[in-house]
Amino acid sequence: MKKIFLIILLLFPISVLGVEKDLIPNAPSGILMEYSTGKILYEKNAYEKMAPASMTKIMTMLLIMEALEDGKINLNDMIYVSSNASSMGGSQVYLEPNTKIKAEELLKSIAVASANDSAVAMAEAIAGTTDAFVSKMNEKAKSLGCLNTNFANVHGLDDSNHYTTAYDMALMAKELLKYDDILKYSSIYEAYLQKPDGSSTWMVNTNKLIKYYNGLDGLKTGYTSSAGYCLTSTAKRNDMRLITVLMKEPTSQIRNSETIDLLNYGFSNYKIKTILKKDHNLGFIEVLNGKKDQVNLKLLEDATNLEGINDNLEYTYNIKVSPIKAPVKVGDKVGFLEVKLNNQNIRKYPITVSENIPQANLWDLYKRNMLKVLIGN
């Protein structure tokens, strides 16, 4: 009967104009956010501190993705599994102590199977100790504006000093989704964890909506007796990505059905529009000591807005330093596009360069100076 009810919800999405109706009557706390704008489309007690259970691993995975981007670790690195990591209770993939396993396998097991042992092994590899990693988690949370969050561990097992809110959880999920590669792992429904001794462990995603809801490709479930059934989900349709967070649901079935209600409400009532494409030429900036003496500017991501909301917007460019010094590469943030409503900044989009500009050598500079002399004559 429960399966039939789930199928009905998927086939007939609700359409609610306005937010008078309680879309999540069984959840004490929850939120629906549009990803690109950060606009809250629905919330219920979203700033109430609650236990996040394994949704904690959204922050764990965020720090892993940052470490990969910074080159501190590599997906092919063999990560040491300590006795501390292998002894974790709760969800796990039964890593053997004093062995090594590829970082990518550990990341996959965290995203798919919510593996506590893998989370601890990665935390120790990145920060040395879990305590040091937890400190990084709390620092990152504060930098994102998560004012009602405190982490006591890397996995989410119950601790009286381990809490967050639906709003803070949505902010963390929004930041994690900047790394497109995370969806390669969170969208896997089932997979095998390949261990160094040649054995493998079968993993099935703890988020069953991956298989049943169109467009849903993440992000993280959670459950403990204290936290109840939690879920931070994300789904994309028609160029719009939504984020939902539900806290302390009574059952996994109700958690899933109310997640569907939130997503259906968002997709039925809102559309995303692009204000400025990321490849739009924003002009150029001078480059000091580069192979080229100027480079075009563009956005790091599309500037978007929800259709019909805040249509009377103004945009201004704010470049950090002009000219910029070589070397500079695509992805470097050299300024921001500031979106304003009634002269108040409401959003910022990072500006980058359109191509990599290496540093010039002496011969490059000599040729350039000689050309200027010839033109001047």
Buried (B, 14 or more C-beta within 10 A) or exposed (E): EEEEEBEEBBEEBBEBEEBEEEBBEBBBBBBBBBBBBEBBBBBBBBEBBBBBBBBBBBBBBBBBBBBBEEEBBEBEBBBBBBEBBBEBEBBBBEBBEEBBBBBBBBBBBBBBBBBBBBBBBBBBBBBEEBEEBBEBBBEBBEEBEBEBBBBBBBBBBBBEEBBBBBBBBBBBBBBBBBBEEBBBBBBBEEBEBBBEEEEEBEBBBBBBBBEBBEBBBBBBBBBBEBBBBBBBBBBBBEEBBBBBBBBBBEEBBBBBBBBBBBBBBBBEBBEBEEBBEBEBEBEBBEBEBBBBBEBEBBBBEBBBBBEEBBEEBEEEEEBEEEBBEBBBEEEBEBBBBBBBBEEEEBBEBBBBBBEBBEBBEEEBEEEBEEEEEEEEE
